[in-house]
Amino acid sequence: MKVLLISGPNLNILGQRQPEIYGTQTLADIEDLVGKRAKEWGVTIRPYQSNHEGALIDFIQQERSAEGLIINPGALSHYGYSLRDALEAFPGGKMEVHLSNVHARESFRHHLVTAPIMDGVVAGLGWRGYLAALDALVPMLQERHDRGATRPSDGSQSGS
């Protein structure tokens, strides 16, 4: 099982950028922690980070065969409608992560355009939120598989 670990704008400078809000862990630290947990689940993680919405969209579209994804869209979660559309078209399971509690911050951060199309959203747990998202996503994907709710490999749906 493959799960994408997608990081949006400014997450490449974690550990340097406002550590009082985002913590001292770097993105590499988080990817390493998630990778170790994924191995415990028998899951392969494919990390990707970009500061560009179009690059994130391209990655999601190119990796449609993955069973799931975990994304921290950063500020794009508040206004990234084209990213939202790409995420909605992704056929696998989807979890959104925010390091800080966006609902306890500035009012513009309270609205998440990406959240309504996610299977779950984790916010305010710092780096631990990524592990919580993975620990929720993998059993959910396994249950879908066990119920026979697997999707065609090309992402198309068959009609009756």
C-alpha positions as CSV (number, residue, x, y, z in Angstrom):
1,M,0.0,0.0,0.0
2,K,1.3,3.4,-1.0
3,V,0.4,6.6,0.8
4,L,1.5,10.1,-0.4
5,L,2.8,12.5,2.2
6,I,2.3,16.0,0.6
7,S,3.5,19.3,2.1
8,G,2.5,22.6,0.7
9,P,4.1,26.1,0.8
10,N,6.6,27.1,3.5
11,L,6.7,23.6,5.0
12,N,10.2,23.2,3.6
13,I,11.3,25.7,6.3
14,L,9.8,24.0,9.3
15,G,12.0,24.2,12.3
16,Q,13.1,27.7,11.3
17,R,9.7,29.4,10.7
18,Q,7.9,30.5,13.8
19,P,8.9,27.5,16.0
20,E,6.6,28.8,18.8
21,I,3.7,28.0,16.4
22,Y,5.0,25.2,14.2
23,G,7.5,23.5,16.4
24,T,11.2,22.7,16.0
25,Q,10.8,19.6,13.9
26,T,12.0,20.0,10.3
27,L,10.1,18.6,7.4
28,A,12.8,15.9,7.0
29,D,12.2,15.0,10.7
30,I,8.5,14.6,10.1
31,E,9.0,12.6,6.9
32,D,11.4,10.3,8.8
33,L,8.9,9.8,11.7
34,V,6.0,9.1,9.3
35,G,8.2,6.8,7.3
36,K,9.1,4.8,10.4
37,R,5.5,4.5,11.5
38,A,4.5,3.5,7.9
39,K,7.0,0.6,8.0
40,E,5.2,-0.6,11.1
41,W,2.0,-0.6,9.1
42,G,3.7,-2.2,6.1
43,V,3.0,0.9,4.1
44,T,5.2,2.8,1.6
45,I,5.3,6.6,2.0
46,R,6.0,8.9,-1.0
47,P,6.9,12.3,0.3
48,Y,6.6,15.5,-1.8
49,Q,6.8,19.2,-1.0
50,S,6.3,22.2,-3.2
51,N,5.7,25.9,-2.7
52,H,3.7,25.9,-5.9
53,E,0.1,25.0,-6.2
54,G,0.4,23.7,-9.7
55,A,3.3,21.4,-8.8
56,L,1.2,19.9,-6.0
57,I,-1.7,19.4,-8.4
58,D,0.7,17.7,-10.9
59,F,2.0,15.4,-8.2
60,I,-1.5,14.4,-7.1
61,Q,-2.6,13.7,-10.6
62,Q,0.6,11.7,-11.4
63,E,0.3,9.6,-8.3
64,R,-3.4,8.6,-8.6
65,S,-2.5,4.9,-8.2
66,A,-1.7,5.5,-4.5
67,E,-4.2,4.2,-2.1
68,G,-4.2,7.3,0.1
69,L,-2.6,10.6,0.9
70,I,-1.9,12.8,3.8
71,I,-1.5,16.5,3.0
72,N,-0.6,19.6,4.9
73,P,-1.7,22.2,2.3
74,G,-0.4,25.1,4.4
75,A,-2.1,28.4,3.5
76,L,-3.5,26.8,0.3
77,S,-6.1,25.1,2.5
78,H,-7.7,28.5,2.9
79,Y,-7.9,29.6,-0.7
80,G,-6.5,26.9,-3.0
81,Y,-9.6,25.9,-5.0
82,S,-7.6,24.3,-7.9
83,L,-5.8,22.2,-5.3
84,R,-9.1,21.3,-3.7
85,D,-10.4,20.1,-7.1
86,A,-7.3,17.9,-7.6
87,L,-7.7,16.5,-4.1
88,E,-11.4,15.8,-4.8
89,A,-10.6,13.9,-8.0
90,F,-8.0,11.8,-6.1
91,P,-9.7,8.4,-5.8
92,G,-8.0,7.2,-2.6
93,G,-8.4,8.0,1.1
94,K,-7.4,11.5,2.1
95,M,-6.3,13.1,5.4
96,E,-5.5,16.7,6.0
97,V,-3.0,17.8,8.7
98,H,-2.3,21.2,10.2
99,L,0.5,21.6,12.8
100,S,-1.2,24.4,14.6
101,N,-4.8,24.7,15.7
102,V,-6.0,26.8,12.8
103,H,-9.3,27.5,14.6
104,A,-7.5,29.2,17.5
105,R,-5.6,31.5,15.1
106,E,-6.4,34.4,12.8
107,S,-10.0,34.4,11.5
108,F,-8.9,33.9,7.9
109,R,-7.4,30.5,8.9
110,H,-10.7,29.2,10.3
111,H,-12.2,28.4,6.8
112,L,-10.6,25.4,5.1
113,V,-11.7,24.9,1.5
114,T,-10.0,21.5,1.3
115,A,-11.4,20.0,4.5
116,P,-14.9,19.2,3.2
117,I,-13.6,16.7,0.7
118,M,-11.2,14.9,3.2
119,D,-11.9,11.7,5.1
120,G,-10.5,13.4,8.2
121,V,-8.7,16.5,9.4
122,V,-6.1,16.7,12.2
123,A,-5.1,20.1,13.6
124,G,-3.2,21.4,16.5
125,L,-1.1,18.3,17.4
126,G,2.1,19.5,15.9
127,W,4.2,16.7,14.3
128,R,2.1,14.1,16.1
129,G,-0.8,15.0,13.9
130,Y,0.9,13.3,11.0
131,L,1.2,10.1,12.9
132,A,-2.4,10.4,14.0
133,A,-3.5,10.9,10.4
134,L,-1.5,7.8,9.3
135,D,-2.8,5.7,12.2
136,A,-6.4,6.6,11.1
137,L,-5.9,6.4,7.4
138,V,-4.3,3.0,7.1
139,P,-7.0,1.0,8.9
140,M,-9.6,3.0,7.0
141,L,-8.0,1.9,3.7
142,Q,-7.7,-1.7,4.9
143,E,-11.4,-1.7,5.8
144,R,-12.3,-0.3,2.4
145,H,-10.2,-3.0,0.8
146,D,-11.7,-5.8,3.0
147,R,-15.2,-4.6,2.0
148,G,-14.3,-5.0,-1.6
149,A,-14.5,-1.3,-2.2
150,T,-11.3,-1.2,-4.2
151,R,-11.2,1.1,-7.1
152,P,-10.2,0.3,-10.7
153,S,-6.5,0.8,-11.2
154,D,-7.0,3.5,-13.8
155,G,-9.3,5.5,-11.5
156,S,-12.3,5.1,-13.7
157,Q,-15.7,3.9,-12.4
158,S,-17.7,1.2,-14.1
159,G,-21.3,1.8,-14.8
160,S,-24.2,-0.7,-14.6
